[in-house]
Amino acid sequence: MRWRFVLKVGVVGLGVGYALSCALAEAGYTTVGLDINPDVVADPRRDPSIQSLLSNRAARRRIEKNLKLTSSYDEIANCSYVIVCVSTGNEKKLVLGHVEDAVQQCLNVLRPSKAGSMPVVMVYSTLPFGSSRRIREIFRASGVKMDEDVGYVHFPLMIAQGTTAYDFVNPPFVIFGSDSPSVAKRAMDFYKRFIRRSFVYKGRLPPMFTGSPEEAELAKLAANACLTTKIAIANEIGGLGERLGVDAQKVMQVVGSDWRIGRKFTIPGYAAGGSCFPRDLKSLIETFGEAGAASRVLRAVDESNRERLLDPLEKIEGKNVLVLGKSYKSGVPEIKGSPGLTLAEVLRDKGYSVEAYDPKFDTVLPRLTPDTVIVTVAEPEFRNLAAVTTKGARVVLDYANIVDRTTLASETRLWQAGRGWINR
């Protein structure tokens, strides 16, 4: 029963979109993964979740059978659904441009299916608020009647680097934003079927909603702002615990056990990074300004996160600093929005001798003899600092709370986020 259907689906953008392409193909859909960059088509980004999916023999065979990668928009002409997953800027600015181009190209080639059903363009990419107004203009300028000739849905998902294939199937929520309730419902029904057919489905559908495109745009920005706020609160409680001599790691473990709050993003650590949280927070703050509304809490969160980035400055000893962690989180080879690299730049500007090291990128151990070591992400290799650097540092600032103190030289002072100085 599982394979008695043929539904062709296109995915535009093979960054995180490659994970979605693999998941759709594994679930039995004839899938076309498209990227305008031939180099990306030849070597799409594979994060650990994709490797896990491909490690299952049956899943890998279905993917190989059903997935085609291309750089030609003509290949998606007869798709029933086309999901746009292109980049919407870097960690500093949320922009619409690539989505506009992708939607325009889709409208140039999409045609009704052989059964006469209307194709639907579904934009996954996070959008600045008000972007769907511009997309409506693209439809009008192209002479394509929205939700009559081609449907349009904005459905931003909460996807994390390193778990993308899993998150596309098991998101915390989904909202399908469309001017047409029937098109929104059709998109929801399609996505429900996809989720249920997936090898990595957990067996429980996420909360699903329909609404306007603007409601979907704002929902994604608001969700990321809430998560960034949790990080800021956890870090501020961590700082308080350090001053009071209280283990704030344990305190936030207790607080996170409250089901109303949740454990995720409540661990004291380093500044929030990545290409989404800081960028989306700034975009939402700008939306407040454009609407003439106050954003006191969000501005405070943004300020708190920027201050956390500079927190190590008051604890550094000596002039030679080793920063451990180039990616913005452990296990993910992505340097966009890396707090560790930003910190390294700040320190160099202030006259420090700085080396940054990350086992995901570097094959040679650090050469610098450090006075201070700063751990920004919880890579397993950083547990034993003696294996990373043979030189005994005077101070280790452990923002990832991963360092095994027994591996440190007796004269090395250890500081941990939420706990303060462990051995003054």
N, C-alpha and C positions, 0 to 999 in steps of 0.2 A: 504493500500500500504506500509506503513512504516515497517510492520513486515513480509513481504513476501520474506524473504531471510534468509539463515543461513551462516554466515561467522564466523569461529572460530579464535579468536585472543588470543595470550598469552602475559602476562606482567610479566617480571622477575624482582623481587625486589619490596617489598611492603612497602618501605618508602614513597616517593612521588608517587611511582607506584601504591599504593592502590587507590589514587585519580583518576589516569588514568583508572584503572580497573573498578572503579565504573562508570566513565563517559562513557566508552565503553559499559558496560553492560546496562546502562540506555538508550543508543542510539540503543539498539537492537542486539548487537553483542554477540554471545556466547563467554564468556570471561573466561580465566583461569588465575588467579593471583597466582604467584609462588614466594616463598621465601624459601631459604635453612634453615632458622631458624624457627623451628616449633612454637616457642613462638610468633614470628611475625605473622605467619599464624593464630594463635589462637586469636591474639589481634593486628591487624594492626593499624598503626598510622592514626588517624582521625583528620584532622585539621578542622577549622570552615567551610571551603567551602564544605567539605564532609557532615558535619552535616546539612548544608543548603540543600544540594542535597537530603539527606535522609529524610528531614522534609516534602518533597513533597510526598504525598501518592502514586501517580501513578509512580513517578520516583523510589521510594523505592521498589515497587512491581517488576518493571522491573529489578532492580539490584538484588533483591533476586532470581528472576527467572533465570537470565542469568549469574550470577557470581559464579564461583567456586574457592575456595582458596585451595592451595596444596603446599607441599614441594617436590613433585616428578616431575622431568623433563619429565617422560614418559607421563604425562598428556598434554604436549604441542606438542606431536609428529605429530599430524595431523592439526596443526594450519596453517592458510594461512599467518599470520603475527605474529612475536614475537617481542615485544618491550622490550628492555633491559633498565631498570631504576635503576640499582644497584649503590651503593655508589662509588665515585671516590676520596676518601680521606677525610680528615678533613679540617678545615679552614686554615691550614698551608701549606698543600702540595697536589697538584693534581696528582693522580696516576692512573694507568691503570689496576692494578691487578685483581680487582673484575670483570671488564668487560671482560678481557681475559678468566677467568674461566667460566663466563656466556655464552660467545660466543662458547667456546669449548663444553660445555654441550648441548647447542642448536644443534650444528652440530652433536653430537652423536645420537640425537633422531629424528631430523626433517626428514620428508618424504613428497614427493609430495602429494597434495590433491587427493581425489578420482577423481576429474575432470582432474587431471594431471598437475595442475598449480604448479609452483615452489614456495616454501615457501620463505619468505623474513624475514631476521633478521634486525630489525631497532634499532640502538643504540641511545637512547635519552641522556644517561649520558654524561655530559661534559667531554671531553677528552683532555689530553695534546697534543699539536701539534705533529703530526707524529705517533699517535697511530694507525691509520688505516693501516699503513705499517705493524705493528705487527699483526693486525687482518688478513691481507692478508696471512701472514706466517702461522697463525693458520689454515686457510682454506687449504693451500697447504699441511701442515703436516698431516691434517686429511683426505687427499685424496678427499676433497669436492671441486668441481669446482665452484669458486665464480661466481655468476650471471648466472650460467648454472644449477647447482644442487640446490644451495641455493643462494638467492640474499642477498646483503649487502648494507645497507643504514645508514649513520650517519645523524641524524636530531636533533641537539641540540635545545631545546626550552628555552625561557625566562620564568621560572616558579618561583613564589614567595611563600614562606611559608605563610600559612593562606588563600591563594586564589588558591591552586593548581588545584582543579577540574575545576574551572572557567578558569584558565590560559591555561590548556591543550586544551580547546575548543576555547579560544579567545587569542592566543598568539600575540605579536606585529609583529612577522614575523616568517616564517619557511623556512629553507633551507634543501633540501634533497640532501645529498652528496653521490654519487655512481660513480663507474667506468663505469657503464652501464647507458646511458641516458634512456633506456626503463625501467629499474628497478627503477630509480629515479622518472620517470613519474608515474609508477604504484603506488609507495608509496605515491606520492602527490595526486593522484586520490583517493586512499583509505582514506587518511586523510581528504580530502575535504568532502567526503561522511560522514565520522564520524562527522566532525564539524557541517555540515548542519542538521544532525539527532539529535543533542544533545538538551536536554531541556534547557541548559544554553547558547545556541548560541545567540550572539547579533544581528545576521542578516547581518553581514558583514565579508567576508573572509579576513584573514590577507594577507599581501604581501607574496607570495610564490615563491621560487627560486629552481632551480636545479643546481648542480655543482659537483665538485670532493669532496671526503671525506675530503681532506686537506683544501679545501675552507670552508667547513662546520665547521671543527675544529677551524679554525682561526676566522671565523665570530662570534662564540659564545664568545671566549676570548676577541675579539676586542669590542664587544657590552658591555660586563661587564666592560671592561676598560673605555669605554666612560662614562658609568653611574657612576663609581667610581670617574672619573674626575669631573663630574658635582657636586658630593657631596663635593669634595675637594674645588672646586671653591666657592660653596655656603658658606662653612665654612670659607674660607679665606675672602670673602666679609663680612661675619658676623663679623669676628674679626676686620676688618677695620672699620665697622660701629660702633662697640663698642668704638673704640679709637676716632672716629670723633664725637661721640654723635649723630649719625644718626641711625634711625630704619632700620637696614638691612633686617629685616623680611619683611617690606613693600617694600624695594628696590627689593628684590628677588621675591616678589609677582608680581611686575611690570615686571621684567625681564622674569619671567616664563610665563607671558601672551603672550610673543612673540612665535608664533606657530613654529618658527624655533628652538626654544630652549625647550619649554615645561615646565610645572609646576612641573612634578615629579622630585624628587632628587635635587631640587633647594632651599630647605629650610635649613637655617643655623641650625645646631644641633650638635650632638656628632659625634664621629669617626664612619666611616663605619664599620659594623660588618657582622655577618653571616658566613656561610660556603662557600660562593661563591665569593663575590667581592674581599676581600683581597687575597684569594688563587688564583683566576683566574688571577688577576693582576700580582702576582708574577710569575705565570706560563708563562704569556705572556712576561714578562721582561726576563725570562730565555730563551725563544725562540729567542728573539732579540739577546741575548748574543751568543747563539749557532750558529746563522746565521751571527754573526760578524757585526750586525747592531746596530746603536745607538738608545737608548730608553730614551732620556733626559726628555721628558714630563712625561712618565709613572713612571720613577724613582722619579721624583719630586712629583707626585701624591702620591706614596707610602710613601714617607718621610712626606708629609703634613698630611696624615692620621695618621701616627704613632705619629706625634707631637700633633695632635688634641687629641689623647688618653690621653696625659699627660697634656693637657691644664688646668684641674682643680687644679693642684698642686700649682700654683702661687696664687690661690684665696682662698685656704682652711684656715680656722681659727680654732685654738684649735687642740686637738689630737684625739678626738672622731668623727668618720665620719660614717654617714649612707648613703649607696649607694642604691638608689631605682631603681630597674631594673636588673633582672638576665638574661632575654632573650635578644636577639639582636635587637628585635623590639616588639612593642606592639601587644597584642592579639595572640602571637605565643609562645607556650610552648617549646621553643628550646634554649638551652644554648650554643650550639656550636657557637664559634665565638662571644661570648658576650663581648662587650667592657666594660660593667659594671663590670663583674666578673674579667676581666683582670685588670681594674683599682683597684678593691679591693685588688688583689694580690700585685700590685705595691705599694699601700699604706701600706699594712701590712709589706712589705719588708723595707719600710722607717720608720717603728716604730709607725705608727698610729694604734689606736684601731678601727677596722672596722667591721661593720655588713652590710650585703647585704639583701635586702628584695624585694620580688616580690609576689603579690597576686596570681599569677598563680601557684606558687609552695609552698607558705608558708601559713599556717593556723593560726599561732600565730604572732601577731604584733611585731615589733622590740622592743627589751628590752633595747637597748643602749640609753643612754642619749647623743644625738649628739650635738657637737659644730657646725658641718657643715653637711648639707644634700645635696647630689648630685643626681639629677634626670636625668637618662640617657635615658629612654623611655617614650612614652606618654600613659601610662596606665591611664584610666579614674579615678582610685582610687587615683592617685597622684595629682589630681586637688585640693583636700582639704587635705593639709598635717596635719591638726589638727586631722583628722580621722585616719591617719597612725601612727603618733607619737604624744603623748600628751605633749612631752617635747619641749620647745621653743628653737630652734637652733639659734645660732648667725648669721649664714649665710646659705642661700639656693642658690645653683647653679643649675639653671633650664635649662638644655640643651635640654629638650623636649618642652619648651615653653607651658607648660600645667598648671602650678601652679596658682591658684587663689590667688592673693596677699592679698585679703580681709580676707583670712583664716589664715594669718600669724600673729604672735604677733607683736605689734607695734615696738619692738626693733629689730626684725629680718630683716637683710638686704637681699634683693633679687637681684640676677643677672640672666639675661636671654640671651640665645644665640642670637647674632645678635642685641641685644639692650643694653647690658652692665648692669650696676647697675641701678636698677629702683628706689631705695629709699636709697641712701647713708646716 
